[in-house]
Every structure is written in structure tokens, then in C-alpha cells.
């Protein structure tokens, strides 16, 4: 859930526990095991995937608007002597370099924006990716348990208090990448531990695509 203030994320990452890399990061690595080049990670979150890719010899740039998250990531990277840089910015206003990255990885980082903002951000990322290279995205699915609980702002975009969430379906995701070769597009179910330590099913849309 996206908070309108970065203070929420700063406070969260102060006490966050270190977790192993996500399942989609492992899937991406399996897909790219012979191609270890420059990778943009949106966002660093709790550091696990940025560190995983950097320890696997990718040249990682990790993007976030939480200073705490990036400071902790830099500490971990320095201790492990990893090839990793950080970018502190808000994604809606950041101008990514054109044709810079071999890979762009966005796990749970693009489902917080309006339809207009989402399209603008995706277009920036597509331009920043080198031709013939790859983008990997995980976003919340419309089949997720939270989909019907929120106040509707526009189609598949909801708010409760100061939290925002955009839910995706397969057709919408396809429409964002009509100019790419879609290699993989599927819905994924995962277990998620909630505040009372019970597990719930949560649903995502995963996309692997190649720039043409």
C-alpha cells in the first residue's frame, strides 16, 4: 500500500527484518543466467532483491524515495563489496536516462498510481531500456483479496485513508506493452503474512517482456 508521504516508508524500513530474495527475482535470474549486465531495481524496498541481483554479478541501480531504505541498502552493499548504486527520487518526477539499462525490474513498485500516471511511468521506463533487452514487472491483480475493500477513484484504482492501490488485469497489462514482445504474462498466487501473523492468499500479475 502506497503512502502519500515517504515518512511512512522511512519508519517501516527502520525496523524491517532482512528477508531472502523474492520468488520472481529467482525466476528472473533463471531466465537471465547467462546475461549479467546493468539492472534497474524499482524500488529497493527491504533491500532483498537489489542485494540478490548485485551478489549475482549484475550492475545494480536501486531506486527509492525512502532515505532509510537506501541508506541501509548502501550499508549492506558496502559490507558485501557489491557493485550497487542508489537513486533517491520520486518516480513520477524522475527523468530516467534514455537507452541506459539492459534490464528493468519492478516488483510491487508500479501498482500505486492512477491510470494516467502508470502509463507515463511505463513509457519512461520503456525509453530507458536498451533495444532488444528486458523488463520484468509484478503488480497486484484484480483478483486480490483487497480489490473490493477500497474507495474507488477510477477503474481499478482505489484509496483508503492515505493509502493508494492500482489493481491490474491481463488485458490492461498487455495494452501497456503492445510495442514489446511479451514473453511471459500470468497471474500468480502467493501467501502473505499479515499483522496478526495469519497467512492470506494474495494475487499478482507477472510480466516478462523484450523491447523490440
C-alpha positions as CSV (number, residue, x, y, z in Angstrom):
1,X,0.0,0.0,0.0
2,X,1.4,3.3,-1.1
3,X,1.6,6.1,1.5
4,X,1.5,9.6,0.2
5,X,4.4,10.5,2.5
6,X,7.8,8.9,2.3
7,X,7.9,9.2,6.2
8,X,5.8,6.0,6.4
9,X,8.4,4.0,4.5
10,X,11.3,5.6,6.4
11,X,9.7,4.4,9.6
12,X,8.9,1.0,8.2
13,X,12.4,0.2,7.0
14,X,14.0,1.3,10.3
15,X,12.7,-1.9,11.9
16,X,12.3,-4.2,8.9
17,X,13.8,-7.6,9.0
18,X,16.1,-8.8,6.2
19,X,14.3,-11.4,4.0
20,X,15.5,-13.7,1.3
21,X,15.0,-12.7,-2.3
22,X,11.5,-12.9,-3.8
23,X,10.3,-15.8,-6.0
24,X,10.1,-13.5,-9.0
25,X,13.7,-12.4,-8.5
26,X,14.7,-16.1,-8.7
27,X,12.6,-16.5,-11.8
28,X,14.2,-13.6,-13.5
29,X,17.7,-14.9,-12.6
30,X,16.9,-18.3,-14.1
31,X,15.7,-16.5,-17.2
32,X,18.9,-14.4,-17.4
33,X,21.5,-16.7,-16.0
34,X,23.9,-16.1,-19.0
35,X,23.3,-12.4,-19.2
36,X,24.5,-10.4,-16.2
37,X,24.6,-6.7,-17.1
38,X,23.1,-3.5,-15.9
39,X,19.8,-3.7,-13.9
40,X,17.5,-1.0,-12.5
41,X,15.5,-2.2,-9.5
42,X,12.4,-0.2,-8.7
43,X,12.2,0.1,-5.6
44,X,14.8,-1.0,-3.1
45,X,12.1,-1.7,-0.5
46,X,13.6,-4.1,2.1
47,X,16.8,-4.5,0.0
48,X,16.5,-8.2,-0.7
49,X,16.2,-8.2,-4.5
50,X,18.7,-5.5,-5.1
51,X,21.3,-7.4,-3.0
52,X,20.4,-10.7,-4.6
53,X,21.0,-9.3,-8.1
54,X,24.1,-7.4,-7.1
55,X,25.6,-10.6,-5.4
56,X,24.8,-12.4,-8.7
57,X,27.2,-10.0,-10.6
58,X,24.6,-7.6,-12.1
59,X,25.5,-3.9,-12.0
60,X,22.5,-2.7,-10.0
61,X,21.0,0.7,-9.6
62,X,18.3,0.7,-6.9
63,X,15.7,3.3,-6.9
64,X,13.6,4.5,-4.0
65,X,12.1,7.6,-2.3
66,X,12.9,6.4,1.2
67,X,16.2,7.6,2.5
68,X,16.3,4.9,5.2
69,X,15.8,2.1,2.7
70,X,18.6,3.4,0.5
71,X,21.0,4.1,3.5
72,X,20.5,0.5,4.8
73,X,20.9,-0.9,1.3
74,X,24.2,1.0,0.8
75,X,25.5,-0.3,4.2
76,X,24.7,-3.9,3.2
77,X,26.2,-3.4,-0.3
78,X,29.4,-1.9,1.2
79,X,29.8,-4.8,3.7
80,X,29.4,-7.3,0.9
81,X,31.6,-5.3,-1.5
82,X,28.8,-5.4,-4.1
83,X,28.5,-3.4,-7.4
84,X,25.5,-1.3,-6.4
85,X,24.4,2.3,-6.7
86,X,21.3,4.0,-5.3
87,X,19.0,6.7,-6.7
88,X,16.9,8.8,-4.3
89,X,13.9,10.3,-6.1
90,X,10.1,10.1,-6.6
91,X,9.3,8.0,-9.6
92,X,6.6,10.3,-11.0
93,X,9.1,13.2,-11.4
94,X,12.3,11.4,-12.2
95,X,13.7,11.5,-15.8
96,X,15.4,8.2,-16.5
97,X,18.3,8.2,-18.9
98,X,17.4,7.1,-22.4
99,X,18.7,3.7,-23.6
100,X,20.6,3.1,-20.4
101,X,19.6,-0.3,-18.9
102,X,19.9,-3.9,-20.0
103,X,17.2,-5.0,-17.6
104,X,14.5,-3.2,-15.6
105,X,13.0,-5.0,-12.6
106,X,9.9,-3.7,-10.9
107,X,8.5,-6.0,-8.2
108,X,5.5,-4.5,-6.3
109,X,6.5,-0.9,-7.2
110,X,4.1,0.1,-10.1
111,X,0.7,-0.6,-8.6
112,X,0.3,2.6,-6.7
113,X,-0.6,5.1,-9.4
114,X,-3.5,6.4,-11.4
115,X,-4.1,5.1,-14.9
116,X,-2.5,8.3,-16.4
117,X,0.5,8.2,-14.1
118,X,1.0,4.5,-14.7
119,X,1.1,5.0,-18.5
120,X,3.6,7.9,-18.1
121,X,5.9,5.9,-15.8
122,X,5.8,2.8,-18.1
123,X,6.7,5.0,-21.1
124,X,9.7,6.5,-19.2
125,X,10.9,3.0,-18.3
126,X,10.5,1.7,-21.8
127,X,12.6,4.5,-23.2
128,X,15.3,3.9,-20.6
129,X,15.6,0.3,-21.6
130,X,18.0,-0.6,-24.4
131,X,16.6,-2.1,-27.6
132,X,16.4,-6.0,-27.5
133,X,16.6,-6.1,-23.7
134,X,14.1,-7.0,-21.0
135,X,11.7,-5.6,-18.4
136,X,10.2,-7.6,-15.5
137,X,7.1,-6.5,-13.6
138,X,5.0,-7.7,-10.8
139,X,1.8,-5.8,-9.8
140,X,-1.4,-6.5,-7.9
141,X,-4.2,-8.4,-9.7
142,X,-7.9,-7.5,-9.7
143,X,-8.4,-10.9,-8.1
144,X,-6.5,-9.9,-5.0
145,X,-8.3,-10.1,-1.7
146,X,-8.1,-6.3,-1.2
147,X,-9.7,-5.4,-4.5
148,X,-13.3,-4.8,-3.4
149,X,-12.5,-3.2,0.1
150,X,-11.4,0.3,-1.0
151,X,-12.9,3.6,-2.2
152,X,-12.9,3.7,-6.0
153,X,-11.1,6.7,-7.6
154,X,-11.2,5.4,-11.1
155,X,-11.2,2.0,-12.9
156,X,-9.2,-0.4,-10.7
157,X,-7.7,2.4,-8.7
158,X,-8.6,2.8,-5.0
159,X,-7.9,4.7,-1.8
160,X,-8.5,4.1,1.9
161,X,-7.3,6.9,4.2
162,X,-3.9,7.9,2.7
163,X,-3.2,4.6,1.0
164,X,-3.5,4.1,-2.8
165,X,-3.5,0.9,-4.8
166,X,-3.9,0.2,-8.6
167,X,-5.1,-3.3,-9.4
168,X,-4.2,-4.8,-12.9
169,X,-5.8,-7.3,-15.2
170,X,-4.2,-9.2,-18.1
171,X,-5.7,-7.1,-20.9
172,X,-4.6,-3.8,-19.3
173,X,-1.0,-5.1,-18.8
174,X,-0.9,-6.2,-22.5
175,X,-2.1,-2.8,-23.6
176,X,0.9,-1.2,-21.9
177,X,3.3,-3.3,-23.9
178,X,1.9,-3.6,-27.4
179,X,5.3,-2.5,-28.8
180,X,7.2,-5.2,-26.9
181,X,7.5,-8.9,-27.3
182,X,5.6,-10.4,-24.3
183,X,7.5,-13.5,-23.2
184,X,5.5,-14.3,-20.1
185,X,2.2,-12.9,-18.7
186,X,0.4,-14.8,-16.0
187,X,-1.4,-14.4,-12.7
188,X,0.4,-15.7,-9.6
189,X,-0.9,-16.6,-6.2
190,X,1.3,-16.2,-3.1
191,X,0.9,-16.5,0.6
192,X,1.3,-13.2,2.6
193,X,1.8,-12.9,6.3
194,X,-0.5,-10.1,7.8
195,X,-0.4,-8.1,11.0
196,X,-1.9,-10.9,13.2
197,X,0.6,-13.5,11.8
198,X,-2.0,-15.3,9.8
199,X,-1.5,-16.1,6.1
200,X,-3.7,-14.9,3.3
201,X,-3.7,-15.6,-0.4
202,X,-2.6,-12.6,-2.5
203,X,-2.7,-12.4,-6.3
204,X,-0.3,-10.7,-8.7
205,X,0.2,-10.2,-12.5
206,X,3.7,-11.0,-13.6
207,X,5.1,-9.9,-17.0
208,X,8.4,-10.6,-18.7
209,X,8.8,-8.6,-21.9
210,X,11.5,-7.7,-24.5
211,X,12.0,-4.3,-26.2
212,X,11.8,-4.5,-30.0
